[in-house]
Amino acid sequence: MFGSEVKGRRKSRRMSLADLSASTGIDRGLLSKLESGSRRPSVEQVKMLARALDLREEVLIADAGLLPPDVRAAFGSVASVGF
């Protein structure tokens, strides 16, 4: 869910992986792995991505699975809050 949300938001903003890498300082290869779900992001990486993609940090953190399930349920998903 997290990776597809990041990738969808990046593409909707017409950003390449290189663009997002330049905006966040996160290596392009790591961004690709985060989007594919083969790597789990750190909280700091999620915060950098949220800022670069104009998303609420807490919702993206929840989508990344970095919160306990009961807390995550309170936030919902990025799609459910209209981003």
C-alpha positions as CSV (number, residue, x, y, z in Angstrom):
1,M,0.0,0.0,0.0
2,F,2.7,2.5,1.0
3,G,4.8,2.0,-2.2
4,S,1.8,2.2,-4.5
5,E,0.6,5.4,-2.8
6,V,4.1,7.0,-3.1
7,K,4.4,5.9,-6.8
8,G,0.9,7.1,-7.7
9,R,1.4,10.4,-6.0
10,R,4.9,10.8,-7.7
11,K,3.4,10.0,-11.1
12,S,0.4,12.3,-10.6
13,R,2.9,15.1,-10.0
14,R,4.8,14.1,-13.1
15,M,7.9,13.4,-11.1
16,S,10.6,10.9,-12.1
17,L,12.4,8.8,-9.6
18,A,15.4,11.1,-10.2
19,D,13.2,14.2,-9.4
20,L,11.9,12.6,-6.2
21,S,15.5,11.6,-5.3
22,A,16.7,15.2,-5.8
23,S,13.8,16.5,-3.7
24,T,14.3,14.1,-0.8
25,G,18.0,13.1,-0.8
26,I,16.9,9.5,-0.9
27,D,18.9,7.4,-3.4
28,R,17.0,6.6,-6.6
29,G,17.6,2.8,-6.2
30,L,16.2,2.9,-2.7
31,L,13.1,4.9,-3.9
32,S,12.5,2.2,-6.4
33,K,12.7,-0.5,-3.7
34,L,10.3,1.5,-1.5
35,E,7.8,1.8,-4.3
36,S,7.9,-1.9,-5.1
37,G,7.6,-2.9,-1.5
38,S,10.8,-4.7,-1.3
39,R,12.2,-2.3,1.3
40,R,10.4,-0.8,4.3
41,P,11.0,2.9,4.9
42,S,12.3,4.5,8.0
43,V,10.2,7.2,9.7
44,E,12.6,9.8,8.5
45,Q,12.4,8.6,4.9
46,V,8.6,8.7,5.2
47,K,8.7,12.3,6.4
48,M,11.0,13.3,3.6
49,L,8.7,11.7,1.0
50,A,5.6,13.3,2.6
51,R,7.1,16.7,2.3
52,A,8.3,16.2,-1.3
53,L,4.9,14.8,-2.3
54,D,2.7,17.2,-0.3
55,L,1.2,14.5,1.8
56,R,0.3,14.5,5.5
57,E,3.2,12.8,7.3
58,E,1.0,10.9,9.8
59,V,-1.1,9.4,7.1
60,L,1.9,8.2,5.0
61,I,3.5,6.9,8.2
62,A,0.3,4.9,8.9
63,D,0.3,3.6,5.3
64,A,3.9,2.5,5.7
65,G,2.9,0.2,8.5
66,L,5.0,2.1,11.0
67,L,2.2,2.5,13.5
68,P,0.4,-0.2,15.6
69,P,-2.8,-1.5,13.8
70,D,-5.2,0.2,16.2
71,V,-3.5,3.6,15.7
72,R,-3.2,3.0,12.0
73,A,-7.0,2.3,11.7
74,A,-7.7,5.8,13.2
75,F,-5.8,7.4,10.3
76,G,-7.2,5.4,7.4
77,S,-5.3,5.5,4.1
78,V,-4.1,8.3,1.9
79,A,-6.9,7.6,-0.6
80,S,-9.6,7.8,2.0
81,V,-8.7,11.3,3.0
82,G,-8.7,12.7,-0.5
83,F,-5.1,13.0,-1.4
